[in-house]
C-alpha cells in the first residue's frame, strides 16, 4: 500500500485548470522530486494535499485513509507536514518558540519532553546558537531551516517541502540536501518541489514532472532527464528552434 | 548573552507597585481614590481585552458588548429578583461568554479578519445598545438606577470608596495571574502563533478556529465581570454608558498604549493614561475639548514612536 495515493485529482480556479486528473502514488521511505515549469500546479498540489485547498474532484488517500477535504490542522495531526514556498516564520517569536509551537501536539504534553525535542531539532538543523533570535531577524537560509524545523516538530511521516532550497547558495543547498537525506534514513518520506535541477537530481529517488496540471513523466532522475516530453516542456519544440 | 533589561525586574517592580497601591489609599482623599478606581477598572478591562486583541491579534472594537452584558445582567437580576450582584456577576460573565462564543463563531467561521472583525464587533455592540434603548427590561434610555441599601457585602454596595478600591485591586491581581498563566502555557503560544501567521499556525496542527473562540470566550467572560463592578460602583447604568462606542475605545486604548499582548501592558497603560487624562482635563478645563485634543496628540505620538507600547520601551532600556 502506498503511503500517499492521489486519484483523479482536479482543481480549477475559474477557467484555469491548475490540476487536471492527476494520479500518483508515493511509497513509504521515498524521496520524490516534483518538478515542472512555473504554473505547472506544484504548489497547488501541495495546497490540496495539506488541506489548504479543497479539490473539485478526486481522492487523496494517506496511509489507507481518505483525507480529502479535511482541514489543514487535522491533516497535520495525521502525519503530513508542509513548508511554505514563501517562508512564514512567526516573526516576533524566537526560533525556539517557533519550533515549540509545532511540537505541542505530540503524544506527551510534558513541557520538559517538548522542550527537549525542540533542542534536539535545533541541534539537528544547526540552529542552536540562534535559538533566542526572533524569526524576523534570521537570514533566508535560517528561515528555510526554521520552516523545516517547525514541520519536523509536528512529528510527520510525510514531509511536503516547497522549494526549501530556493534562494540558498550552493553550500547551503548541499547542507539542505544532506538534511533531507538524513531525515529519509530516519524514516521520513519526502515530497520535494524544487527548481534547482542539480539539487533535485542529487536527492530524489524518483521524480514526477507536472505540466499544466498533468503528470507528463514519472521515473528515476536518469529516465526523466532523457524523457522527450520533459525536454520539450523545459526547452521547447525542436521545430520552433530557429538558427 | 542576555541584555540587562529593566523588564527583567518586572516581578520586583510589580511587587513594589502592588505594595504602594495597597498602602497609598490610606493617605489619599476620596477624589484621588475615585481616580485610582477608574484607572484600575480600565486596567482590568484592558487586560481582559488583551487576551483576544493583544495575544490572539483579533482586534475587537466592540468589547462594550461584554461590559454591558455584565453590567445589565447583574443589575437586572438584583433589581428585579434581589439576587446578589456577586452571583449576578458570574451569571453575567457566563451569558457574556456565550454571546462571545456566538460572535466569535459567526466571525471566525467565515474568516473575518482585521478591520472586518473589528467592524463586526462594533456592529454587535451597536445592536445591543439599540436593543437596550428599546426594551422595557433594560429601562430603555432612562437606564437603571440601583437602589442604595447601605454598606452590604452581599449587595455589593459600600458607602466608602475604599472597599471598591480594594475589590478592583484584587480583580487586577487576579487578571495579571490569569494572563501570566495563559502566556506561559500552550494556549499563550498558540494564540501568539495565530496572531503572527494563521496559515502557518494551521499547518502546524493548530485548530485556529477553536483557539480563537477560546480566546474570545475568556476575554468576554472577564470583561463582563468588570461591567458588573462598574455598575455597582456608579449605581447607575444606561445603554450609552455600557454599550457605547466610547466605552469600547476606552477599553482597548490602554493595552495598545501599554503594550499589546503583554501581561502588564494594560495596567501600565492605564496607570499613565489615567492621570494624564485627569491632568489635562484639570489644566485645560477652561477650554472645552482641549484636553481631548492634547490627549489625542499624545496617543498619536506614542503609537508612532512606541509601536510596542510602554512595555516595549521598558524591554529596550
Interface residues (C-beta under 8 A of the other chain):
Chain A: X50 X52 X71 X72 X73 X76 X77 X81 X82 X84 X88 X89 X90 X91 X92 X93 X97 X100 X101 X102 X104 X105 X109 X135 X150 X151 X153 X154
Chain B: X186 X189 X190 X192 X193 X196 X197 X199 X200 X201 X202 X203 X204 X205 X206 X207 X208
